[in-house]
Amino acid sequence: MKKLIKGCEKDAKEALAENYRRVARIYDVYSTVGSGDNFCMQFNGFSSFIADSKIADVKSKFCQRGHCDTVFVAANFEEGNADDDNDGNNDDALMRFEFLEVIIRLAMKKYLEGGAKWDAEDLGRAIKRLLKECVEPNMGGEEGAQKRDVWRKERLYHESVDDAFAEHYYFLKAVFDYYKSPGHKLMKRMSIESFSDVMLHTYLVSNVGASLHDVEIAYVLSKMIAFDEIKSRYKWITLSFVDFIEAVARIAEIISFPAPEDLIAAGYDEEQPTYDYFKQGGNEPLVERRESSGEMNCVKTRPLAAKIKQVLEVMTQMLVKKYNKANPDALVRYLHTNSKQPVKKVKNFSAAVNAVMTTNRFSISKTLGALTGGGLGKLAGLAAAAAAGDAAGGAAAELPPAAPVKKGKNSGASAKKKGRKPM
């Protein structure tokens, strides 16, 4: 590739940098197509991308469908076999950096090959033209609906969502700790197989819930982007607890349960109407989905917090039933005990959360910040602060205060022995 664009590297990088977020989203979404690795683009995913973007042109001499397939092969070619960095590079699929090369090669085939001699500026314009004329207008459904940060700002980073998760913090932490450690191996993050198990065991993957592909999309879009997807592969392919929370929220966005008040009016249980409605079909509930909210790209009319509460209700009761426990508190104790993860000893988890909520009405920066060690709370707090600044016409919003530094028990005594003043 270096020889192919020698002298044009700067213009190519600038053109890709302007559109990098879009290209990265496309890569993530189409990496979930097919039955292989969900974190690199298989040939099936590449073929779907070419078809959806309408890059191939039957009238072109250099950019027909067959020419596009050769781009996949050329970009996936690895030079040498002794480089340790290539160990994490799938030989039959595209890594993210290879997909960037694909964009460059496709732009050259569609707009430059067979024409007059071209220079660096022509290559930069060709890349921008490919993304503007082929990718942007033809991928509104697949890529447009998956704008991670837009969805986070408009739907996820709200105090009502923060409250919904805070009420179920101990349950969610127990589920995360239990399922992220298959075979009781202590792992810090959750794999896509473990997340799929959570969705399957709670029967949220069903006709009334989400599809397996929905689960894969929610997982991929919830994880943070790694700078180097080969050297940092473990972080690239797994979820932290905060990522897991976001993935549950994305599943809640997809699933179309009727509103609780409508279910109660229809005669379902007043205490747990969603679970009562959900379990009517047995192990595989058969309920007609509402088209108005069953997809990520549909216009949403209900608050996300309300949908999250319904999904958490179903998750809790389904796992209580699966593990044959008397109530959610017993389930949480069981999951924590069998996950072999350290946990604060609390006699009644529900009462503990309710007590905190009664004595201290959370702001977004305090709620999950206190409970999770600052993870989701800080993330949501910063987003809320930024939104507040935007609403005030760009005025700076106050950020959460820094945590106090803890002193050791013998810090003063140690300092005196060494002839220093105690801190």
N, C-alpha and C positions, 0 to 999 in steps of 0.2 A: 504493500500500500504506500510506503514511503516513496518508492520510485515512481508510482503512478501519479502522485500529486506533488512531486518535488518542486519546491519553490512556491507552492500554493497553500502551504499548511496554515498560515496565519488567517487567510480569508476563509478557509474551510472551518477552522475553529471558531471564528467570530460568527459565522452563519449558524453553526450548530449551537453555540452558546446562547444566542437569542431565542432559540426554540427548544432548549434542553429539557425544560419541564414537560413540554408536550411529548417529546420523543421518549423520555423516561416513562411517562404514563402509558404510552402505547406499548412500550416494551413489556412493562409489568402485566398489562391486561392480556396481551397475546401470548405471554409465557404460560398462562393457565390453560391454553387451548391444547388438547391432546392428552395422552395418558402418561407422558413422561415426567421429567423434572419440572416442577412449577416455577422454578427460579431461573430458567434459561429458555430461550425461544426454540421450540422444536420446529421441524419443517412444516408440520400441520399449522402451527401458529403463524409461521411466516407466509404460508400460502393464503391463509385467511386475511392477513394484513394486506397482501398484494391485491386480493380480490376486492376487499372493502374499500381500499384507497383508490382503486381504479388506476393504478400506475401503469400496468401493462396495457399496451395499445396494439391491436392486431394490424393496424396500418403502418406501424413503425418498422423500420428495418433493423433497429438496434434495441428495441425495448418491448418485444413481445413476451408472452408468458415464459417461454423457454429461456430467453435471455435473463429474465428475472431469477429463474431457478439457478442459473450459473452464478449469479451474484451471491446466493446463499452458500454455495460451495466455496467460492473464492474467499469470502469473508471468514469462513469457518476454518480455513487452512491454517495449520500451525507449523511454523518453521522450526526445525530442529526437534529433538526428542530428549534432550538432556536438561532442559530448563525446568527447575523445580516449580516455577510459577505456573507452569502449564498443568500441574497435577489437578487443580480444581477446575480446569477448563474442559467442559464437555465436548468431546470430539465430534458429536453428531448434532450439536445445537449451538445457537448463538448466545454468547455472553453479551452483557450490556455494551461493552466497548466495541464488540464486533458488530452490533446492530447499528452503532454510529457509522461504522465503515460501510454498512449496507446502504444507509441513506446517501452517503457520498457517491458510491458506485451507481446507485439507481439514478441519481441526478445527472451523472455524467452520461449514462446510457440514454436517458430520455431527452436530454437537451443539448449535449455537446458532441457526442460521437457522430461521425459522418459529416460534420459541418466544417466551417472554416477553423483555422488554428485559434485555440482559445488560451486565455491567460488566467491568472489568479482571481481577478475580479469576476470573470465569467463563471468560474466554479462557485464562488460565493453566491452569485445571483442565481445560479442553477439550483443550488441547495434550497435557498429561500423560496424559489418558484415551485419546486417540488412539494414543499411543505404547505405552501399557500394554495396552490391550485389542485393538488391531489389529496393530501392528507387532511387538511383543515375542513374543507367543505363536505367530504365524504365520510367522516368518522364522528358525526355528532352523537349518534346513539352509543357507540362503543367507548370512545375516548372522552367525548364531551361530558357524559354523565359521571365520569370518574375523576373529576377534578378534586383531588384530595383536600387541598387547603381551603377551597371555596366551600366545600361541604362542611369541613370542620368549623369554619367561622360562622356559617349561616345556620347550622343545625346542631353541632356538637358542643361548642364552647358557650354553654348557657348555664345559669345557676340552677335552673330546674333539672337539667341533666345531671349536674353535679350532685344535687340532693337525691335523685333517683338511685344513683350508684352508691352514694354514701350509706343509704339505708340497708344496702345489701353487701356492704364491703366485706364482712367476715365470710359470707357465703362465697363471694367471688374469689377471694384470696384462697379459701380452702379448695375450691374447684381448680384453680390455677395450680396450686402446689401439688395437688393429688395427680392431676392428669399430665402435668409436664414431666413427671418422673416415672416413665413406664418401667415396670419391673423394680420399682423403688430405688432406681439409680438417681442420686441427687443431681439434678440439672437446674440451671438457673433460668432457662428460657423454655418456651413451648414450641414444639415443632408443628408443622401443618397436619401431620397424622394425629397428634394428640388433640389439636383443636377440632379436627373432624370427628374424633371420638366423642368429644363433649357435645357437639351438635347432634350426633347420631344417638347417643345415650339419652338425650333429652327429647328426642323425636322432633327436633326443630327442622330436621331434614325430612320433609314429607310433602304430601300434596297440599297441605294447608300452610306449610312453612316454606323453607328455602330449598333450593336444589344444591347438589354437591358443587356445581360450578359457582353458584352464589357464594358458598362457603369459601371456595378458593379465592374468588375475587375479593371478598371481605378481608381475608387473611393477608393477601398480597398488598392491598392498599393500606392496611393498618400498620404494617411494619415500617420502621424508619429506613431511609436510604443509606446504604453503606458507601463510604468513599471508594473502597476497593472491594468489589464483590468476590474476589478470589482470595486475597489475603485475610479478609474479614468475613469469610463465608459463614461461619457459625452465627454471627449477628445478622448477616444478610438474609438467612433462611429461617430465622426463629423470631418469636415474639417475646418481648418483655411483658411484665404485668400490665403496664400502662397501655401497651399495644393491644393486649388481650381485651382490655376494657373497651377500646375503640372498635375492635372487631365485633364484639357483642353488640355495640351500638349500631354498627353497619348491618348486622343481621336483623336487628329490630326494625331498622329502616325499610328493609326489604319485605318482611313478613306483614301480611295484611289481616290482622285480627280485627273483628268488629269492636267498636268502642264498648267498654264495660257497662255503661248505662243502657246501651241497646241490648246487650246480652241479658242483663237483669230484667229488663222489660219483656224479654222473650221467655223468661221463666228459668234462667240458669241461676246457679247458686249465688247468693248475694255477697258472700265472703270471698269466694274465688271464682268469679264468673268466667274468666278466660280459661282457666284450667278445666273447669267443668265443661265448657264448650269444646275444648281441645280434645278431651279424653273420650268424647262420645263415640268416636270411631274405633276405640280399642288401641291396639299397638300402632295402627296406621290410620290416623284420622282422615276421613274423606270429607272435606268441607270446601265449598266453592270459594275461590279467591276473589277479592275485590280488585278489579283492574285499575282502579284509581290510585292505589298505593302499593301495588305488588312489585314494582320495579324501581331501581334507583333513579332512573331518568324521568319518572313521573312527577307531576307537580304534587307536593305534599301539602295536605290541608290540616293535619293533626300535629301537635307538638311532638318532638322526638322523645321527650321525657315520658310521655304517656305510653308510647309504644315500648319503651325500654321496661317500664314497670310490668307490662303485660308479659313480655318475653321472660323476665326474671321470675315472674310468678309461675310460669310453665316450667322453666328450668328447675326451680326449687322443688316443686311438687313431683316432677318426673324423676328426679334423682332420689327424693325421699322414698318414692315407690320402688325404684330400681334396687336400692340398697336396703330396703325393708326396715326403715327407721321410723320412729314414732312421730317425729316432728323435725323441722328444719334445724333446731339447735342440736339435736342428736346426730343429724347428718353432718353438720359442720365439725363436730367433735370427731366423728368417725373418719372423715376425710383428712383432717389435720393429723390424727394419730397414725393413720396408715400412709401418709405422705412422708413421714419422718422429717418434717420441717419444723424448726423452732417456731413456737407461737405463744403469744401472751396468754397466760392462764386466766380465763374469764369464765365464771360459772354460767352466765346466761348471756350469750352473744347479742341477742336481740335487745335485751334490757340495757346492755352496755352502750350500744349505738343510740338507743332512744334517750338514755340519760345525757349523753354528750350533746345530742341535738336539742334537748330541752334547755340545757344550761348555756349553750353557746350556739346561737343561730349562725350557721356558717356563711361566710362569703366564699366565693370560688377559690380564692387564694389560700383559705384556711382549712376548708373541709377535708378534701382528700390529701392535702399537703400534710396535715397532721397524721392522717391514718396511713398513708403510703410512704411516708418519709420524704414527701415533697414531689414525687413523680408526677402523677396526673394533676394534682392540685396546682403545682407550679406551672405546668403546661397550660392548663385552663386559665390560671390567674394571669399569666402573661398575655394570653389571647384576649382576655377580658379587658386588661389594661390597655392593650393596643386599640381595641374597639372603642373604649371610652375616650381615648385620645383622638381617634378619628371623628367621633361624634361631637367632640368639643372643638372641632375645627383644627385638629392637629396639636392641641395642648397635650403636654406630657402627663400621662396618668401615673399615679403613685404605685410603685411596685411593692411586693411583699417584703418586709424587713428581713435582714439576714439572720440566720439562727445564731444564738450566742455560743461562744467558744467554751467548751467544758474544760475545767482544770482538773488535773489528777489529784488524788487524795493527798499525796505527800509532796506536792509541787513546792510548797513553801519550805518544808524541812530539807528537801534535797538542795534547794537553792542556798540555804544557810550553810550547809555543810561545805559547799563549793565556794563560799565566799561571795555569792551573788545576792542581790536583793530579790526577795520573793516577788512573783508576778502578781 
